[in-house]
Amino acid sequence: MRTIKRLLLVVLLLAVLLASAIGYYVVRPLTFPVLPLEFSLNQGSSLKTAARQMQQAGALPNDWMFVWLARMLGKSAQIQAGNYELETAVTMLELLAIVTEGQAAQSKFSIIEGWTFNQFRAAMNTNPAIRHDSASLSEVEVMRHIGATEAHAEGQFFPDTYYFVKGSSDFALLNRAYKAMQMHLQKSWQERTSDLPLKSAYEALILASIVEKETGRASDRVMIAAVFINRLRKGMLLQTDPTVIYGLGDNFDGNLRKRDLLADTSYNTYTRAGLPPTPIALPGLASIQAALHPAVTDALYFVARGNGSSQFSNSLNEHNKAVNRYQK
């Protein structure tokens, strides 16, 4: 009987010592070979595989203790894939929380207001943090893949800064930017000023893209939108250079000539009435709001003053004087 008691006491003592040792290693700051320390957990990795990946990266002294800790706390199925960056030393318990809560290091990508879709796509295709799954697809194929109903991609992606886990597919970014544009556009369309000469939210998007390209100073945005709205109401030609430039495509060399203004294309608003067939850029929310809430004015013309702002005129005579003053 005494032997059994002694044996149980020894076992209990060993268990306490083992638990103490494990507890010590669990709450003790881990030693890393370098800081910040980066490591990746692959999609679909099991708990053991993830622990091995962390050990190989230098984040763990061994993998078995991490596996034991995750199982003991019921988190063995909660490991999240991603790219992680540890800027300071952490304990094993803290490391477990980081990889189960998905506190992965995030990359960011900014879509700039006024970019064309081609500019957006080129920037995305050269970003090393993004997986380029759409690079070989046509514009139509890209739109179909993200479930868009529109065939033309121009104007359909919302300018903003998007955060993502390094290695994410470009389709995920395209989908987020497309849905963001749809959300902002539809909400703005529902709240639009009444009696606008616009038949649909898509026409509003087209006008917003023109406003985006024409605006040099933010305070002028609603006035520029008003000029185009007034022209549409009167059936006047919009006569806006950015649409002509967009229609020229790769043939535009940076110098817009008189012959370009006279050459008829579907985007030449000097030769064709109404809006062009598609947007000409990716407009920001301010331009969408301006297109749907233009200033109340009789202005029909504007000309750049040379300092980023514009001079607005109600008549052609006033406009010609402004042109002579600021452009000649």
Residue, then its C-alpha position, 0 to 999 in steps of 0.5 A: m500500500r505504501t509503495i502504491k502511495r509513493l508511486l502515486l505521489v511521484v506521478l503526481l509530482l512529475a505531473v506538476l513539474l511537467a505542467s509547470a515546465i509547459g506553463y513556463y514555456v507557454v507564457r515565456p516570451l519566445t526567442f526569434p532569430v530576427l525581428p520583425l519575423e515573417f512566416s506564412l501559413n498555407q491554405g488548408s494546413s492542418l494544426k501539425t503542418a501549421a506548427r511545423q511551418m512556424q518552427q521552420a520559420g523560427a517562430l517556434p522552438n518546437d512544434w509539439m508543444f504548440v500542437w498540445l496547447a492548441r488542442m488543450l484550449g480547443k483551438s486545433a481547428q481554428i488556425q487561419a492561413g495568411n502571411y504573418e509578421l511579428e514585430t516584437a517577441v510574443t509568448m506561445l499563448e499569444l502566438l496561438a491567439i494571433v494565428t487563430e484570430g487571423q491577425a495576419a500582416q495586411s498589404k494595401f492597394s489604392i485605386i486612384e480617383g480618375w484612373t482608367f480601368n487599364q491603369f488600375r489593372a496595370a498597377m494591380n498586375t505589377n503589385p507583388a503582393i497580389r496573385h495575378d489570376s486575371a492577367s491573361l483574361s480579357e476585360v469581358e472575361v474579367m467582368r464575367h468572372i466577378g459576376a458583373t452584369e456590365a460588359h464594359a469595365e470602365g468606371q465600375f470599380f470604386p477608388d479607395t484603399y483596400y487591405f488584403v492578406k499578401g498573396s490574395s487573388d486579384f479577383a478578390l480585389l476586383n470583386r470588392a471594388y466592383k461591389a463597393m462601386q455598385m453600393h455607392l452608385q445605387k445609394s447615390w442614385q436613390e438620393r439624387t436631385s429630382d428632374l435630372p436629365l439622366k435616365s439611369a444610374y449608369e448614365a450618372l456614372i458616365l457623367a461622374s467620370i467626366v466630372e472627375k477628369e475635368t475637376g482641378r479643384a474640389s470646390d469646383r466639382v458641383m459647378i462643373a457637374a452643373v454645366f454638363i447637366n445644363r447642357l444636357r437639358k438644353g440639348m447642347l454638345l458637351q464639348t469636353d476634351p477628356t472624352v475625346i482623349y479617351g476615344l483616341g486611346d493609345n493614339f493620344d500623344g499628350n497633345l490634343r489637336k484641332r483635327d482630333l476635335l473634328a474626328d468623329t468617334s463615339y467618345n467625341t462630344y464635339t461631334r456627337a450629342g449627349l453622353p459618351p457610351t461608357p464612363i471614361a475613368l473611375p470616378g470617386l464618391a465626390s464626383i458621383q455626388a456632384a453629378l447627382h447633386p449639381a449646383v443650382t446655376d445657369a452656367l453653360y461654360f467653364v475654362a481653366r484659370g491655370n491655377g487648378s480652378s475654373q472660371f464659369s460663364n452663363s453665355l458664350n460672350e462671357h466665356n470667350k472673354a474668359v478664354n481670352r483672359y486665361q488661355k491666350 
